[in-house]
Amino acid sequence: MNPKKTRLRSLLGLPIALASFCVAAQTTPAEPPPGRLLASNCFQCHGYNGKSSIGFERLVGESASEIYNELREMRTKVPPKMMDMHARGYTDAQLRLIADYLSKQR
């Protein structure tokens, strides 16, 4: 085969290869699990996976309904403590997302 034709074919295929690479580079990573971003406020005290190593309540092993009910109850306490104030900053839907995410941590 003619070396000039071989180089030309290689060069003609380059835009296709580059286009494929660009499309692959533009794909977004997988979405984080629902509730993870909201639950990130909990990580400092309760640990990333709900396993506190500094004396706060461990959330690992609790069901979503247990966590959700505790958070809802905290919103009504008077006078509010620190955790009660955190719980008041979320809607019911957000509390459900947080509880669901934390309940799935192992």
GIFEN-V615125 format. One record per residue. RES is the residue in three letters. SS is DSSP state (h for helix, s for strand, l for the rest). NEAR is the number of other ideal C-beta (glycine too) atoms within 8 Angstrom. Layout:
res = <RES	RES>
ss = <SS	SS>
near = <NEAR	NEAR>
This chain:
res = <MET	ASN	PRO	LYS	LYS	THR	ARG	LEU	ARG	SER	LEU	LEU	GLY	LEU	PRO	ILE	ALA	LEU	ALA	SER	PHE	CYS	VAL	ALA	ALA	GLN	THR	THR	PRO	ALA	GLU	PRO	PRO	PRO	GLY	ARG	LEU	LEU	ALA	SER	ASN	CYS	PHE	GLN	CYS	HIS	GLY	TYR	ASN	GLY	LYS	SER	SER	ILE	GLY	PHE	GLU	ARG	LEU	VAL	GLY	GLU	SER	ALA	SER	GLU	ILE	TYR	ASN	GLU	LEU	ARG	GLU	MET	ARG	THR	LYS	VAL	PRO	PRO	LYS	MET	MET	ASP	MET	HIS	ALA	ARG	GLY	TYR	THR	ASP	ALA	GLN	LEU	ARG	LEU	ILE	ALA	ASP	TYR	LEU	SER	LYS	GLN	ARG>
ss = <l	l	h	h	h	h	h	h	h	h	h	h	h	h	h	h	h	h	h	h	h	h	h	h	h	h	l	l	l	l	l	l	l	l	l	h	h	h	h	l	l	l	h	h	h	h	l	l	l	l	l	l	l	l	l	l	l	l	l	l	l	l	l	h	h	h	h	h	h	h	h	h	h	h	l	l	l	l	l	l	l	h	h	h	h	h	h	h	l	l	l	h	h	h	h	h	h	h	h	h	h	h	h	l	l	l>
near = <4	5	6	6	8	9	8	8	8	8	7	7	8	8	7	7	8	8	8	8	8	8	8	7	6	6	6	3	3	3	3	6	7	7	12	9	6	11	12	7	7	11	9	5	8	13	12	5	7	14	11	12	4	5	3	8	5	10	15	9	5	9	6	10	7	10	14	12	8	8	13	11	8	13	9	6	9	4	4	8	7	5	7	11	9	10	12	9	5	11	5	7	6	9	13	10	12	16	15	11	14	16	12	7	10	4>
